[in-house]
Amino acid sequence: MIDSAILYFGTPVALLSTVDRHGATNTAPMSSVFWSGSTAVLGMGGRSQTARNLLATGECVINLPSADLVSAVDTLALTTGRSPVPAGKESVGYRHVRDKLAAAGLHGRPGDTVRAERIDECPVNLEARVVHARPLADQEPGDDATYLFEASVARVHVHEDIRAAGTTNRIDPDRWRPLVMAFQQFYGLSGRLRPSRLAGIDEEWYR
């Protein structure tokens, strides 16, 4: 039996783009994310500028970097869009950075359906709107809360080199190499281990 402070057994890293009420952009690395159908579930602390932006405007782009963008993603670690930096974050080394994309050498453009930015270098951009937000059970809203956001994905953009050959709407998992975080460390995927029985079901069945 152990009492682990975190349970990050391995999830994809995302660069989450949001805007505030005035249209100012913030980009934050995060890995508390999973998908159910076309809904993304995002978890983040209330002291982040990202959480504030999602609560205020309800729109975002979930940009998924490939493993070869690890250095750019790591550049954004310990940065925050909040100024002044919240005391809890400042105590562990966070610093305020206004233009995070420039700091990481990345480039953005507004989404088609949201004002938040798609990141050109990320092979996957998911434009989404928050449909439900709440603190975890028994927590009061505010900086000390952890929020869960359900975001409905409205549009998906992918780089052509990860599209499955001869298809319109499928990603080739043998060509897609996401950046993964497990227990505060970066990892990439190995090759496919074996065929999956689930692959016998056409993807369109899940719509």
Secondary structure, DSSP 8 states (H G I E B T S, - for coil): ----S---S-EE-EEEEEE-TT--EEEEEE--EEEETTEEEEEEETTSHHHHHHHHH-EEEEEE-BGGGHHHHHHTTTEES-SS--HHHHTTT-EE-S-HHHHHT--EEE-SSSSSEEETTSSEEEEEEEEEEEE-TT--SSTT-EEEEEEEEEEEEE-GGGB-TT-SS-B-TTT--B-EEETTEEE------S--GGGGS-GGGG-
